Amino acid sequence: MLLTKHENVTFRNQTVYISGQAFLKCQFIDCTLVLRETIYYLQDCTFDRCNWHVDWVLMWGSPESIVQLKALVERIEQAQVQLQEQLKEQEKQEKQQQAAAAPDKSPFAQ
């Protein structure tokens, strides 16, 4: 099966069908990602506030199905960790900017 390739693309506020496509170094921001049972490829992508719609039949006795589902869940967990790290870094930068902008509060006359 041939996959449609997307490279260095930012998807924002869209419904994106992941199945049947290859995404390399793409950003997904506020998207709904639809994943069905067909083949797909994700490499070095980032996910920010995305919802996942997963339609997948797990066949009884098929370890491949379980492995694929676990890999997807792991990818989603990594995206959540990445987002939390970004939020902490933003908060840290905001505090530094506020501290730099705050006037010295000295009880002594200048």
Kinemage of the C-alpha trace (Angstrom):
@kinemage 1
@onewidth
@group {chain A} dominant
@subgroup {mainchain}
@vectorlist {calphas} color= white
{ca met a 1} P 0.000 0.000 0.000
{ca leu a 2} L 1.311 3.440 -0.914
{ca leu a 3} L 1.113 6.100 1.772
{ca thr a 4} L 0.537 9.781 1.151
{ca lys a 5} L 3.565 11.608 2.584
{ca his a 6} L 3.357 14.808 4.640
{ca glu a 7} L 6.635 16.334 5.812
{ca asn a 8} L 7.180 19.400 8.027
{ca val a 9} L 3.496 20.302 7.900
{ca thr a 10} L 1.587 21.978 10.736
{ca phe a 11} L -2.012 20.875 11.127
{ca arg a 12} L -4.111 23.215 13.250
{ca asn a 13} L -7.755 22.814 14.317
{ca gln a 14} L -8.395 20.065 11.776
{ca thr a 15} L -9.682 16.538 11.620
{ca val a 16} L -6.783 14.530 10.238
{ca tyr a 17} L -7.109 10.960 9.026
{ca ile a 18} L -3.858 9.302 10.038
{ca ser a 19} L -4.593 5.961 8.386
{ca gly a 20} L -3.095 5.438 4.957
{ca gln a 21} L -0.689 8.336 5.371
{ca ala a 22} L 2.896 9.011 6.423
{ca phe a 23} L 3.712 12.007 8.614
{ca leu a 24} L 7.325 13.073 9.109
{ca lys a 25} L 8.257 15.928 11.457
{ca cys a 26} L 4.703 17.262 11.465
{ca gln a 27} L 2.969 19.277 14.156
{ca phe a 28} L -0.611 18.612 15.183
{ca ile a 29} L -2.208 21.390 17.226
{ca asp a 30} L -5.779 21.185 18.547
{ca cys a 31} L -6.615 18.442 16.049
{ca thr a 32} L -8.848 15.409 16.068
{ca leu a 33} L -6.768 12.517 14.791
{ca val a 34} L -8.687 9.619 13.265
{ca leu a 35} L -6.946 6.278 13.206
{ca arg a 36} L -8.457 3.213 11.634
{ca glu a 37} L -7.048 -0.251 11.109
{ca thr a 38} L -5.080 0.433 7.956
{ca ile a 39} L -1.346 1.105 7.873
{ca tyr a 40} L 0.126 4.496 8.831
{ca tyr a 41} L 3.518 5.999 9.649
{ca leu a 42} L 4.454 8.698 12.177
{ca gln a 43} L 8.027 9.914 12.686
{ca asp a 44} L 9.244 12.812 14.847
{ca cys a 45} L 5.791 14.399 15.068
{ca thr a 46} L 4.491 16.544 17.919
{ca phe a 47} L 0.947 16.573 19.270
{ca asp a 48} L -0.475 19.508 21.210
{ca arg a 49} L -3.984 19.268 22.697
{ca cys a 50} L -5.147 16.641 20.191
{ca asn a 51} L -8.019 14.225 20.556
{ca trp a 52} L -7.692 10.720 19.172
{ca his a 53} L -10.515 8.787 17.552
{ca val a 54} L -9.317 5.191 17.342
{ca asp a 55} L -11.388 2.608 15.466
{ca trp a 56} L -9.462 -0.627 15.784
{ca val a 57} L -10.502 -4.266 15.973
{ca leu a 58} L -8.262 -6.273 18.292
{ca met a 59} L -8.311 -9.810 17.006
{ca trp a 60} L -8.402 -12.571 19.593
{ca gly a 61} L -5.047 -14.342 19.680
{ca ser a 62} L -3.275 -11.692 17.599
{ca pro a 63} L -0.286 -10.323 19.503
{ca glu a 64} L 0.418 -7.902 16.635
{ca ser a 65} L -2.838 -6.059 17.360
{ca ile a 66} L -1.889 -5.611 21.007
{ca val a 67} L 1.644 -4.486 20.138
{ca gln a 68} L 0.329 -1.860 17.698
{ca leu a 69} L -2.200 -0.546 20.204
{ca lys a 70} L 0.434 -0.340 22.940
{ca ala a 71} L 2.737 1.571 20.595
{ca leu a 72} L -0.050 4.070 19.894
{ca val a 73} L -0.801 4.557 23.596
{ca glu a 74} L 2.917 5.040 24.259
{ca arg a 75} L 3.075 7.711 21.562
{ca ile a 76} L 0.092 9.529 23.107
{ca glu a 77} L 1.695 9.344 26.561
{ca gln a 78} L 4.932 10.779 25.179
{ca ala a 79} L 2.998 13.669 23.667
{ca gln a 80} L 1.362 14.406 27.022
{ca val a 81} L 4.728 14.380 28.814
{ca gln a 82} L 6.145 16.666 26.146
{ca leu a 83} L 3.246 19.084 26.583
{ca gln a 84} L 3.677 19.148 30.376
{ca glu a 85} L 7.381 19.921 29.955
{ca gln a 86} L 6.563 22.753 27.560
{ca leu a 87} L 4.037 24.211 29.990
{ca lys a 88} L 6.543 24.071 32.863
{ca glu a 89} L 9.171 25.788 30.719
{ca gln a 90} L 6.701 28.528 29.719
{ca glu a 91} L 5.747 29.059 33.359
{ca lys a 92} L 9.414 29.281 34.340
{ca gln a 93} L 10.105 31.852 31.615
{ca glu a 94} L 7.081 33.933 32.638
{ca lys a 95} L 8.273 33.998 36.259
{ca gln a 96} L 11.741 35.071 35.144
{ca gln a 97} L 10.278 37.853 33.012
{ca gln a 98} L 8.080 39.036 35.885
{ca ala a 99} L 11.032 39.023 38.273
{ca ala a 100} L 13.135 41.020 35.825
{ca ala a 101} L 10.353 43.568 35.289
{ca ala a 102} L 9.505 44.021 38.978
{ca pro a 103} L 10.975 47.168 40.574
{ca asp a 104} L 13.192 46.819 43.641
{ca lys a 105} L 11.079 47.116 46.741
{ca ser a 106} L 13.499 48.639 49.189
{ca pro a 107} L 12.399 50.442 52.328
{ca phe a 108} L 15.376 52.781 51.922
{ca ala a 109} L 15.277 56.046 50.031
{ca gln a 110} L 17.195 56.120 46.823
